[in-house]
Amino acid sequence: MSPFAFLISLPVRAYRLLLSPWVGHGCRYQPTCSAYALEALERHGALRGGWLAAKRVGSCHPWGGHGYDPVPGADPAFDATRHKDHDHA
């Protein structure tokens, strides 16, 4: 994780440590928004990962989505089908 991405991850880590145990387990998505944010920052860096995390948190409301929503590039089955046309083997 880049230093800037790590810096952005600190509030997420603080939320997971301090607030998450009190909020409960009523998450609309799998993985949870905080897990998604940390993975997005790790995979995509501060700018794109931060944007993906902000979009996810912004969609967490009664009229938003729900269910399985992995970080882009995190699902090997998705990656295999997405890049199938690019295999030259």
C-alpha positions as CSV (number, residue, x, y, z in Angstrom):
1,M,0.0,0.0,0.0
2,S,1.4,3.4,-0.9
3,P,2.0,5.9,1.9
4,F,-0.9,8.1,0.7
5,A,-3.2,5.2,0.5
6,F,-2.1,4.1,4.0
7,L,-2.9,7.6,5.3
8,I,-6.4,7.5,3.7
9,S,-6.9,4.1,5.3
10,L,-6.3,5.4,8.8
11,P,-9.9,6.7,9.4
12,V,-11.2,3.4,8.0
13,R,-9.0,1.4,10.4
14,A,-10.1,3.7,13.3
15,Y,-13.8,3.1,12.4
16,R,-13.3,-0.7,12.3
17,L,-11.5,-0.6,15.7
18,L,-13.6,1.9,17.6
19,L,-17.1,2.3,16.0
20,S,-17.8,-0.9,14.1
21,P,-18.3,-3.1,17.2
22,W,-21.1,-0.6,18.4
23,V,-22.8,-0.2,15.0
24,G,-23.8,-3.8,14.7
25,H,-23.8,-6.2,11.8
26,G,-26.5,-4.9,9.5
27,C,-24.3,-4.4,6.4
28,R,-26.1,-4.2,3.1
29,Y,-23.1,-5.4,1.1
30,Q,-20.6,-8.2,1.2
31,P,-17.7,-7.4,1.8
32,T,-18.5,-4.7,4.3
33,C,-17.8,-1.1,3.2
34,S,-14.8,-0.9,5.5
35,A,-13.3,-4.1,4.2
36,Y,-14.1,-2.9,0.6
37,A,-12.4,0.4,1.3
38,L,-9.2,-1.2,2.6
39,E,-9.0,-3.7,-0.3
40,A,-9.7,-0.9,-2.8
41,L,-6.9,1.2,-1.3
42,E,-4.5,-1.8,-1.3
43,R,-5.3,-2.8,-4.9
44,H,-5.8,0.5,-6.6
45,G,-4.0,3.1,-4.6
46,A,-5.1,6.3,-2.9
47,L,-6.9,8.0,-5.8
48,R,-8.8,5.3,-7.5
49,G,-9.2,3.2,-4.3
50,G,-10.4,6.2,-2.4
51,W,-12.9,7.0,-5.2
52,L,-14.2,3.4,-5.2
53,A,-14.5,3.4,-1.4
54,A,-16.4,6.7,-1.5
55,K,-18.8,5.5,-4.2
56,R,-19.5,2.3,-2.1
57,V,-20.2,4.2,1.1
58,G,-22.3,6.7,-0.8
59,S,-24.5,3.8,-2.1
60,C,-25.2,2.5,1.3
61,H,-28.6,3.9,2.0
62,P,-32.2,2.5,1.9
63,W,-32.5,3.0,-1.9
64,G,-29.0,1.9,-2.7
65,G,-27.7,-1.6,-3.7
66,H,-27.1,-4.7,-1.6
67,G,-25.5,-8.1,-1.9
68,Y,-22.1,-9.3,-3.2
69,D,-20.1,-6.3,-4.6
70,P,-16.4,-7.1,-4.8
71,V,-13.7,-4.5,-5.5
72,P,-13.0,-4.4,-9.2
73,G,-10.2,-6.7,-10.0
74,A,-10.7,-8.7,-6.8
75,D,-12.9,-11.6,-8.2
76,P,-10.7,-14.1,-10.1
77,A,-13.7,-15.6,-12.0
78,F,-14.6,-12.1,-13.1
79,D,-11.0,-11.3,-14.1
80,A,-10.7,-14.6,-16.0
81,T,-13.8,-13.9,-18.1
82,R,-13.0,-10.2,-18.5
83,H,-9.5,-10.9,-19.8
84,K,-10.3,-14.0,-21.8
85,D,-10.1,-12.2,-25.1
86,H,-6.7,-10.9,-24.2
87,D,-5.1,-14.3,-23.6
88,H,-2.7,-15.1,-26.5
89,A,-1.6,-18.5,-25.3
